[in-house]
Amino acid sequence: MNALRRILALVAKEFLAVLRDPKSRFVVIGPPFIQFVVFGYAATFDVTDVRYAVLDESRTAESRRFLADIEHSPDFHLVRMLDSTSQMTDVIESQDVRLVVHVGSDFARRLGTGDPPVVQVVADGRNSNVASVALGYLGRIAARFSPSGADGAGDPSAPRLLVVERSWFNANLSSRWYIVSALAAEIAMVVVMLLTSLSVAREREFGTFDQLLVAPFRAGEILIGKAVPGIVFGIFDGLLLSAAAVWWFGVPFRGAFLAMLAVLFVFVLAIVGVGLLVSSLSTTMQQGLLGSFVFIMPATILSGFTTPVENMPGWLQTLTLANPLRHAVLALRHVFLQGAGPSEVWPQLWPLLVIAGVTLPAASWMFRSRTG
């Protein structure tokens, strides 16, 4: 009971230190909204090596010739051949592929009668930039297609392919939906890293760290007191910016609120562990600030927020699995655009739990070793 009162007193002290300091208050409110607007309007992406699957119900020489044109394109990478339309849902929802090319059974017959054959392309609209660019690539391939195998672009009598495009989860392929739906995690990470990475370093630089050590607090209690405000402010910013994504930018929220809250909570726990680890290693606030940005920039680049992870080299894709922001970004996009619930975001939650289970004990051990 005494330990709980000591922790609560330290938590109250940390809250007051943040709320009374104008600079700390600005860190909590100002940068999140500035970055929210800037990223929401300005972020762009490039696309290469798009994963796709094929459902060929025609199975004729003409359909194989058309599909060969896609397969030989350097912009696409064939990963699956499907047997039924029911498999299309599975490969899109699991993100095994970015799009599915569906060739109907009447493909060759329509070519023979001079009617434009119809090819359906189903794209994953959760990544709107990849989907729109990939559909553009396919449109150009379809425009050049000739059933004879020669370049039919200059023959006006050659039957043209009619490509029917469908985008799941983001029918209009709005890039803002894709970007803004993940901004809550990105900006919450910045806020939490700044608050926690400076917490212990601030005490050392201001000369109050020794006073804290001689006070009736155990090392673990001090660390918990430092962690709680970061967790609260991180979740607060995450929820605030998620609400702004819906009401300000018009991003649909189709999933479960509980799933989003669970993602934000576990994600912030992992980031708090990283921030406290940086702070325990730092002797000055400048070192803490530098350490936080050393983590923030690579975490952002390797998260899939700005650059699709599948476009990275294989070894780098494996490295991104240790990045908590990658899992949070993916989970929030699933919640917002796909309508995911707690069970659907579990594949992203358990890696965050593992990362938090590593970073928090590491921060505690480092703090004890530096104060021992």
C-alpha positions in Angstrom: 0.0 0.0 0.0 2.8 2.4 0.8 4.5 1.5 -2.5 1.3 2.4 -4.3 1.0 5.7 -2.6 4.7 6.5 -3.4 4.1 5.6 -7.1 0.9 7.7 -7.2 2.8 10.6 -5.7 5.5 10.3 -8.3 3.0 10.0 -11.1 1.3 13.2 -10.0 4.7 14.9 -9.9 5.4 13.9 -13.4 2.0 15.0 -14.7 2.5 18.4 -13.0 6.0 18.7 -14.4 4.6 18.3 -17.9 1.5 20.4 -17.5 3.3 23.3 -15.7 6.1 23.5 -18.3 4.9 25.5 -21.4 7.5 23.7 -23.6 6.3 20.3 -22.4 2.6 21.2 -23.0 3.6 22.3 -26.5 5.3 18.9 -27.2 2.0 17.1 -26.2 -0.3 19.3 -28.3 1.6 21.4 -30.9 3.8 19.0 -32.9 1.1 16.3 -33.2 -1.3 18.6 -35.0 1.4 20.3 -37.1 2.7 16.9 -38.3 -0.9 15.6 -38.7 -1.7 18.3 -41.2 1.6 18.2 -43.0 1.7 14.4 -43.4 -2.0 14.3 -44.2 -1.6 16.6 -47.2 1.9 16.1 -48.4 3.0 12.4 -48.2 3.6 10.5 -51.5 4.7 7.1 -52.5 6.5 5.1 -55.3 5.5 1.6 -56.5 7.5 -1.3 -57.8 7.2 -5.2 -57.9 3.5 -5.4 -57.2 2.4 -8.8 -55.9 -0.6 -10.2 -57.7 -2.6 -13.4 -58.2 -4.4 -14.8 -61.3 -7.7 -16.6 -61.7 -7.8 -17.8 -65.3 -11.2 -19.3 -66.1 -10.6 -19.2 -69.8 -7.4 -21.3 -69.9 -6.8 -20.7 -73.5 -3.8 -19.7 -75.6 -5.3 -16.1 -75.8 -5.7 -15.8 -72.0 -2.2 -17.2 -71.4 -0.7 -14.7 -73.9 -2.4 -11.8 -72.0 -1.3 -13.1 -68.6 2.2 -13.6 -70.0 2.3 -9.9 -70.9 1.7 -9.1 -67.2 4.1 -11.7 -65.8 6.9 -10.4 -68.1 6.4 -6.9 -66.9 9.0 -5.7 -64.4 6.3 -3.9 -62.4 4.5 -7.1 -61.3 5.4 -10.3 -59.4 3.1 -13.3 -59.7 2.7 -15.1 -56.4 -0.5 -17.2 -56.8 -2.6 -19.0 -59.3 -6.2 -19.3 -58.0 -8.8 -22.0 -58.7 -12.0 -20.2 -57.6 -13.5 -16.8 -56.9 -13.7 -17.6 -53.2 -9.9 -17.6 -53.0 -9.9 -14.0 -54.2 -11.2 -12.8 -50.9 -8.7 -14.7 -48.9 -5.6 -13.5 -50.7 -6.7 -9.9 -50.7 -7.7 -9.7 -47.0 -4.5 -11.5 -45.9 -2.5 -9.1 -48.0 -0.7 -11.9 -49.7 -1.3 -10.0 -53.0 -2.1 -6.4 -53.9 -4.4 -7.3 -56.7 -6.1 -10.2 -58.5 -6.5 -10.5 -62.2 -9.7 -12.4 -63.1 -10.0 -13.6 -66.7 -13.5 -14.8 -67.5 -14.4 -18.1 -69.3 -15.6 -16.2 -72.4 -12.3 -14.4 -73.0 -11.2 -16.3 -76.1 -14.8 -16.5 -77.6 -15.3 -12.7 -77.3 -11.9 -12.2 -79.0 -13.0 -14.5 -81.8 -16.3 -12.6 -82.4 -14.6 -9.2 -82.3 -16.2 -8.2 -79.0 -14.0 -6.6 -76.3 -13.2 -9.3 -73.8 -13.7 -8.3 -70.1 -10.9 -8.7 -67.5 -11.8 -8.0 -63.9 -9.0 -6.6 -61.7 -9.7 -6.5 -57.9 -7.2 -4.3 -56.0 -6.5 -3.9 -52.3 -7.6 -0.3 -51.7 -6.1 -0.2 -48.2 -2.8 0.9 -49.9 -4.4 3.3 -52.3 -1.2 4.5 -54.0 0.0 1.0 -54.8 -3.5 0.1 -56.1 -4.0 3.1 -58.3 -0.5 2.9 -59.8 -0.8 -0.9 -60.4 -4.2 -0.4 -62.1 -2.5 2.2 -64.3 0.2 -0.3 -65.2 -2.4 -3.0 -66.1 -4.3 -0.5 -68.2 -1.3 0.1 -70.3 -0.6 -3.6 -70.8 -4.3 -4.2 -71.7 -4.1 -1.3 -74.3 -1.1 -2.9 -76.0 -2.5 -6.5 -76.0 -3.0 -8.2 -79.3 -4.4 -11.8 -79.6 -1.9 -12.5 -82.3 1.1 -11.8 -80.1 2.2 -8.8 -82.2 2.0 -5.2 -81.0 -1.6 -4.3 -81.6 -1.4 -0.7 -80.4 -1.4 0.6 -84.0 -4.3 -1.7 -85.3 -7.6 0.0 -84.7 -9.5 -3.1 -85.8 -8.0 -5.3 -83.1 -10.5 -6.0 -80.3 -9.6 -4.1 -77.1 -9.7 -5.5 -73.6 -12.2 -4.0 -71.3 -10.6 -3.9 -67.8 -13.2 -3.7 -65.0 -11.5 -2.3 -61.9 -12.7 -2.8 -58.3 -11.0 -1.6 -55.2 -11.8 -3.2 -51.9 -11.8 -1.2 -48.6 -11.2 2.1 -50.4 -13.4 2.3 -53.5 -12.2 5.8 -54.6 -8.5 5.0 -53.9 -8.2 8.1 -51.7 -4.5 8.4 -50.7 -5.6 10.5 -47.7 -7.5 7.6 -46.2 -4.3 5.4 -46.5 -2.0 8.1 -44.9 -4.2 9.6 -42.3 -5.5 6.3 -40.9 -2.0 5.5 -39.6 -1.0 9.0 -38.5 -2.2 8.4 -34.9 0.6 5.8 -34.4 3.2 7.8 -36.1 2.7 11.0 -34.1 2.0 9.2 -30.8 5.4 7.6 -31.2 7.0 11.0 -31.6 5.3 12.4 -28.5 6.0 9.4 -26.3 9.6 9.1 -27.4 10.2 12.8 -26.6 8.5 12.7 -23.2 10.1 9.5 -22.0 13.6 9.8 -23.5 14.0 13.2 -21.7 12.4 12.2 -18.3 15.5 10.6 -16.6 18.0 12.8 -18.5 16.1 15.9 -17.3 16.5 14.9 -13.7 20.2 14.3 -14.2 20.8 17.6 -16.0 18.7 19.7 -13.5 20.5 18.1 -10.5 17.3 16.5 -9.0 18.2 12.9 -9.9 20.3 12.4 -6.7 17.4 13.8 -4.6 15.1 11.3 -6.3 17.4 8.5 -5.4 17.6 9.4 -1.7 13.8 9.7 -1.5 11.9 6.7 -0.3 11.4 5.3 -3.9 12.7 2.0 -5.3 14.2 2.0 -8.8 11.2 0.1 -10.2 8.8 2.6 -8.7 10.7 5.6 -10.2 10.6 3.9 -13.6 6.8 3.2 -13.3 6.3 6.8 -12.3 8.2 8.0 -15.4 6.3 5.6 -17.7 2.7 6.3 -16.7 2.5 9.9 -18.0 4.0 8.8 -21.4 1.5 6.0 -21.7 -1.4 8.4 -20.8 -0.3 11.1 -23.2 0.5 8.7 -26.0 -3.0 7.1 -25.8 -4.6 10.5 -25.5 -2.8 11.8 -28.7 -3.6 8.5 -30.5 -7.3 8.7 -29.7 -7.5 12.5 -30.4 -5.9 12.1 -33.8 -8.0 9.1 -34.7 -11.1 11.1 -34.0 -9.6 14.0 -36.1 -9.0 11.5 -38.9 -12.7 10.7 -38.9 -14.2 14.1 -38.3 -11.6 16.3 -40.1 -10.3 14.2 -43.0 -13.4 12.1 -43.4 -11.6 8.7 -43.1 -14.2 6.0 -42.4 -13.9 4.1 -39.1 -15.2 0.6 -39.9 -13.6 -1.5 -37.2 -14.0 -2.0 -33.4 -13.0 0.8 -31.0 -11.7 -1.9 -28.6 -9.3 -3.2 -31.2 -7.9 0.3 -31.9 -7.6 1.0 -28.2 -5.7 -2.3 -27.6 -3.3 -1.5 -30.5 -2.6 2.0 -29.2 -2.1 0.8 -25.6 0.3 -2.1 -26.4 2.1 0.1 -29.0 2.6 2.9 -26.5 3.9 0.4 -24.0 6.6 -0.7 -26.4 7.6 2.8 -27.3 7.7 3.8 -23.6 10.2 1.0 -23.1 12.4 2.3 -25.9 12.1 5.9 -24.6 13.0 4.9 -21.1 15.9 2.8 -22.3 17.3 5.8 -24.2 16.7 8.1 -21.2 18.5 5.7 -18.9 21.5 5.7 -21.2 21.6 9.5 -21.5 23.3 11.8 -19.1 22.0 15.1 -20.6 18.7 16.1 -22.3 20.6 16.7 -25.5 21.7 13.1 -25.5 18.2 12.0 -24.8 16.8 14.1 -27.6 19.4 12.9 -30.0 18.8 9.3 -29.0 15.0 9.6 -29.6 15.5 11.0 -33.1 18.0 8.2 -33.9 15.1 5.8 -33.2 12.2 7.9 -34.7 13.6 8.4 -38.2 14.5 4.7 -39.0 11.3 3.5 -37.3 9.3 5.8 -39.6 11.1 4.8 -42.8 10.9 1.0 -42.0 7.3 1.0 -40.8 5.6 0.9 -44.2 4.1 4.3 -43.5 6.0 6.1 -46.3 7.5 3.2 -48.4 5.8 -0.2 -48.9 7.7 -2.8 -46.9 7.6 -5.3 -49.7 9.6 -2.9 -51.9 12.6 -3.2 -49.5 15.3 -5.9 -49.7 14.5 -9.2 -48.1 16.9 -8.8 -45.2 15.5 -5.3 -44.5 11.9 -6.7 -44.5 13.0 -9.1 -41.8 14.5 -6.3 -39.8 11.3 -4.3 -39.9 9.6 -7.1 -37.8 11.4 -5.6 -34.8 9.9 -2.2 -35.5 6.8 -1.5 -33.3 5.6 1.2 -35.6 5.3 -1.3 -38.5 2.8 -3.4 -36.6 0.8 -0.4 -35.3 0.5 1.2 -38.7 -0.7 -2.1 -40.3 -3.2 -2.7 -37.4 -4.7 0.8 -37.5 -5.2 0.6 -41.3 -7.0 -2.7 -40.8 -9.2 -1.2 -38.1 -10.1 1.9 -40.1 -10.4 0.6 -43.6 -11.0 -3.1 -43.4 -13.2 -3.1 -40.3 -11.0 -5.3 -38.2 -11.8 -6.4 -34.6 -9.6 -7.6 -31.8 -9.2 -11.1 -33.4 -8.2 -9.6 -36.8 -5.5 -7.4 -35.3 -4.0 -10.1 -33.0 -1.3 -10.9 -35.6 -0.1 -7.3 -35.1 -0.7 -7.2 -31.3 1.4 -10.2 -30.3 4.6 -8.8 -31.9 4.0 -5.5 -30.0 3.6 -7.5 -26.8 6.9 -9.2 -27.4 8.6 -5.9 -28.1 7.2 -4.3 -25.0 8.2 -7.4 -23.0 11.8 -6.9 -24.2 12.1 -3.1 -24.0 10.5 -2.5 -20.6 12.6 -5.0 -18.7 15.7 -3.8 -20.6 15.0 -0.2 -19.6 14.4 -1.3 -15.9 17.7 -3.2 -15.9 19.6 -0.3 -17.4 18.1 2.1 -15.0 19.0 0.0 -12.0 22.6 -0.6 -13.3 23.1 3.2 -13.8 21.7 4.0 -10.3 23.4 1.2 -8.5 
